[in-house]
């Protein structure tokens, strides 16, 4: 039996190969120390979740365009602009990971030493900047000003999300609304950019672009909620378990129980977590309390609600293989174990 990711990739196997060649070619452009860093990043490039999403959406709308326009009969459904956009998002994603590890002082990334832990913060900052510059170059090579504008907006959203998360530790309330605002900017914006730009690259109608934007937004929120749930268990995520609370972050499972308890001691621990002064024992106590009082169940319920909405947004996809792949993609994001 093939695994779910293999099934998800199947409708775009040829496109992913082309993307892989483009990605490797880009990461091989640098020499010396920078080249060594880029090669290290390329070797652990992960599952390529955002490029996969962009290429699936681009192919669906590209195939529709070919059906409606006889002059496009010999053209590929996925355009050069789509490949360039997929590369742009993957480079931006990797740049943000390098910079995130600096901000979070993380020594591990995807189960291996982070760039900052090997080369130091100064080198990591410059390496992240190089990836960011490469992403902007790739966006310009798409030849589509609409894609360039969307990538520019994405860069602003990612930066704003990181800053809001950094300063959210100073808040005294336990607002789910603020949590969703942060993850929408910090994480979901990359997914919504993938689906939105995928549709744009195939000249999809405006209402379809709006619908695809919502699709990516929902998927991205599920992705982050799932990541946040990982922090309550010993999963092989490549980052230390309990890292969120150690960094002063209170995510959806904890926010739910904190907004539904009168336990003064627990509320005091939560405030100490935000202030960065909670002990390991206190963090363990809050984790246990969150699990016992329905925090994980609540977060899973929210993912199920989002997933159901996401599936309605692709119910009319004409290519059955792509529709099934996206349905499996939505399930995978909410069910993945790492």
QUIZI-V300937 format. One record per residue. RES is the residue in three letters. SS is DSSP state (alpha for helix, beta for strand, coil for the rest). OMEGA is omega as a letter, one per 30 degrees, with the letter a starting at -180 (* if undefined). BURIAL is # if it has 16 or more other C-alpha atoms within 10 Angstrom, else .. Layout:
RES:SS:OMEGA:BURIAL, RES:SS:OMEGA:BURIAL
This chain:
UNK:coil:l:., UNK:coil:l:., UNK:coil:a:., UNK:alpha:a:., UNK:alpha:l:., UNK:alpha:l:., UNK:alpha:l:#, UNK:alpha:a:#, UNK:alpha:a:#, UNK:alpha:a:., UNK:alpha:a:#, UNK:alpha:a:#, UNK:alpha:a:., UNK:alpha:a:., UNK:alpha:l:#, UNK:alpha:l:#, UNK:alpha:l:., UNK:alpha:l:., UNK:alpha:a:#, UNK:alpha:l:#, UNK:alpha:a:., UNK:alpha:l:#, UNK:alpha:a:#, UNK:alpha:l:., UNK:alpha:l:., UNK:alpha:a:#, UNK:alpha:l:#, UNK:coil:a:., UNK:coil:a:., UNK:coil:l:., UNK:coil:l:., UNK:alpha:a:., UNK:alpha:l:., UNK:alpha:l:#, UNK:alpha:l:., UNK:alpha:l:., UNK:alpha:a:#, UNK:alpha:l:#, UNK:alpha:l:#, UNK:alpha:l:., UNK:alpha:a:#, UNK:alpha:a:#, UNK:alpha:l:., UNK:coil:a:., UNK:coil:l:., UNK:coil:a:., UNK:coil:a:., UNK:coil:a:., UNK:alpha:a:., UNK:alpha:l:#, UNK:alpha:l:#, UNK:alpha:a:#, UNK:alpha:l:#, UNK:alpha:a:#, UNK:alpha:l:#, UNK:alpha:l:#, UNK:alpha:a:#, UNK:alpha:a:#, UNK:alpha:l:#, UNK:alpha:a:#, UNK:alpha:l:#, UNK:alpha:l:#, UNK:alpha:l:#, UNK:alpha:a:#, UNK:alpha:l:#, UNK:alpha:l:#, UNK:alpha:a:., UNK:alpha:a:., UNK:coil:a:., UNK:alpha:a:., UNK:alpha:a:., UNK:alpha:a:., UNK:coil:a:., UNK:coil:a:., UNK:coil:l:., UNK:coil:a:., UNK:coil:l:#, UNK:coil:a:#, UNK:coil:l:#, UNK:alpha:l:., UNK:alpha:l:#, UNK:alpha:l:#, UNK:alpha:l:#, UNK:alpha:l:#, UNK:alpha:l:#, UNK:alpha:l:#, UNK:alpha:l:#, UNK:alpha:a:#, UNK:alpha:l:#, UNK:alpha:l:#, UNK:alpha:l:#, UNK:alpha:l:#, UNK:alpha:a:#, UNK:alpha:l:#, UNK:alpha:a:#, UNK:alpha:l:#, UNK:alpha:l:#, UNK:alpha:a:#, UNK:alpha:l:#, UNK:alpha:a:., UNK:alpha:l:#, UNK:alpha:a:#, UNK:alpha:a:., UNK:alpha:a:., UNK:coil:a:., UNK:coil:a:#, UNK:coil:a:#, UNK:beta:l:#, UNK:beta:a:#, UNK:coil:l:., UNK:coil:l:., UNK:beta:l:., UNK:beta:l:., UNK:coil:l:#, UNK:alpha:a:#, UNK:alpha:a:#, UNK:alpha:a:#, UNK:alpha:a:., UNK:alpha:a:., UNK:coil:a:., UNK:alpha:a:#, UNK:alpha:l:., UNK:alpha:a:#, UNK:alpha:l:#, UNK:alpha:a:#, UNK:alpha:l:., UNK:alpha:l:#, UNK:alpha:l:#, UNK:alpha:l:#, UNK:alpha:l:#, UNK:alpha:l:#, UNK:alpha:l:#, UNK:alpha:l:#, UNK:alpha:l:#, UNK:alpha:l:#, UNK:alpha:l:#, UNK:alpha:a:., UNK:alpha:l:#, UNK:alpha:l:#, UNK:alpha:l:#, UNK:alpha:l:#, UNK:coil:a:#, UNK:coil:a:., UNK:coil:a:., UNK:alpha:l:., UNK:alpha:l:., UNK:alpha:l:#, UNK:alpha:l:#, UNK:alpha:l:., UNK:alpha:l:#, UNK:alpha:l:#, UNK:alpha:l:., UNK:alpha:a:., UNK:alpha:l:#, UNK:alpha:l:#, UNK:alpha:a:., UNK:alpha:a:#, UNK:alpha:l:#, UNK:alpha:l:., UNK:alpha:l:., UNK:alpha:l:#, UNK:alpha:a:#, UNK:alpha:l:., UNK:alpha:l:#, UNK:alpha:a:#, UNK:alpha:a:#, UNK:alpha:l:., UNK:alpha:l:#, UNK:coil:l:#, UNK:coil:l:., UNK:coil:a:., UNK:coil:l:., UNK:coil:a:., UNK:coil:a:#, UNK:coil:l:#, UNK:alpha:a:#, UNK:alpha:l:., UNK:alpha:l:., UNK:alpha:a:#, UNK:alpha:l:#, UNK:alpha:a:., UNK:alpha:a:#, UNK:alpha:l:#, UNK:alpha:l:#, UNK:alpha:a:#, UNK:alpha:a:#, UNK:alpha:a:#, UNK:alpha:a:#, UNK:alpha:l:#, UNK:alpha:l:#, UNK:alpha:l:#, UNK:alpha:l:#, UNK:alpha:a:#, UNK:alpha:a:#, UNK:alpha:a:#, UNK:alpha:a:#, UNK:alpha:l:#, UNK:alpha:l:#, UNK:alpha:l:#, UNK:alpha:a:#, UNK:alpha:a:#, UNK:coil:l:#, UNK:coil:l:#, UNK:coil:l:#, UNK:coil:a:., UNK:alpha:a:., UNK:alpha:l:., UNK:alpha:l:#, UNK:alpha:l:#, UNK:alpha:l:., UNK:alpha:l:#, UNK:alpha:l:#, UNK:alpha:l:#, UNK:alpha:l:#, UNK:alpha:a:#, UNK:alpha:l:#, UNK:alpha:l:#, UNK:alpha:a:#, UNK:alpha:a:#, UNK:alpha:l:#, UNK:alpha:l:#, UNK:alpha:a:#, UNK:alpha:a:#, UNK:alpha:l:#, UNK:alpha:l:#, UNK:alpha:l:#, UNK:alpha:a:#, UNK:alpha:l:#, UNK:alpha:l:#, UNK:alpha:a:#, UNK:coil:a:#, UNK:coil:a:#, UNK:coil:a:., UNK:coil:l:., UNK:coil:l:., UNK:coil:a:., UNK:coil:a:#, UNK:coil:l:., UNK:coil:a:#, UNK:coil:l:#, UNK:coil:a:#, UNK:coil:a:#, UNK:alpha:a:., UNK:alpha:a:#, UNK:alpha:l:#, UNK:alpha:l:#, UNK:coil:l:#, UNK:coil:a:#, UNK:coil:l:#, UNK:coil:a:#, UNK:coil:a:#, UNK:alpha:a:#, UNK:alpha:a:#, UNK:alpha:a:#, UNK:alpha:l:#, UNK:alpha:a:#, UNK:alpha:l:#, UNK:alpha:l:#, UNK:coil:a:., UNK:coil:l:., UNK:coil:l:., UNK:coil:a:., UNK:coil:a:., UNK:alpha:a:., UNK:alpha:l:., UNK:alpha:l:#, UNK:alpha:l:#, UNK:alpha:l:., UNK:alpha:l:#, UNK:alpha:l:#, UNK:alpha:l:#, UNK:alpha:l:#, UNK:alpha:l:#, UNK:alpha:a:#, UNK:alpha:l:#, UNK:coil:a:#, UNK:coil:l:., UNK:coil:l:#, UNK:coil:l:., UNK:alpha:l:., UNK:alpha:l:., UNK:alpha:l:#, UNK:alpha:l:#, UNK:alpha:l:., UNK:alpha:l:., UNK:alpha:l:#, UNK:alpha:l:#, UNK:alpha:a:., UNK:alpha:l:#, UNK:alpha:a:#, UNK:alpha:a:#, UNK:alpha:a:., UNK:coil:l:#, UNK:coil:a:., UNK:alpha:a:#, UNK:alpha:l:#, UNK:alpha:a:., UNK:alpha:a:#, UNK:alpha:l:#, UNK:alpha:l:#, UNK:alpha:l:., UNK:alpha:l:., UNK:alpha:l:#, UNK:alpha:l:#, UNK:alpha:l:., UNK:alpha:a:#, UNK:alpha:l:#, UNK:alpha:l:., UNK:alpha:a:., UNK:alpha:a:#, UNK:alpha:l:#, UNK:alpha:a:., UNK:alpha:l:., UNK:coil:a:#, UNK:coil:a:., UNK:coil:l:., UNK:coil:a:#, UNK:coil:l:., UNK:coil:a:., UNK:alpha:a:., UNK:alpha:l:#, UNK:alpha:l:#, UNK:alpha:l:#, UNK:alpha:l:#, UNK:alpha:l:#, UNK:alpha:l:#, UNK:alpha:l:#, UNK:alpha:l:#, UNK:alpha:l:#, UNK:alpha:l:#, UNK:alpha:a:#, UNK:alpha:a:., UNK:alpha:a:#, UNK:alpha:a:#, UNK:alpha:a:., UNK:coil:a:., UNK:coil:l:., UNK:coil:*:.
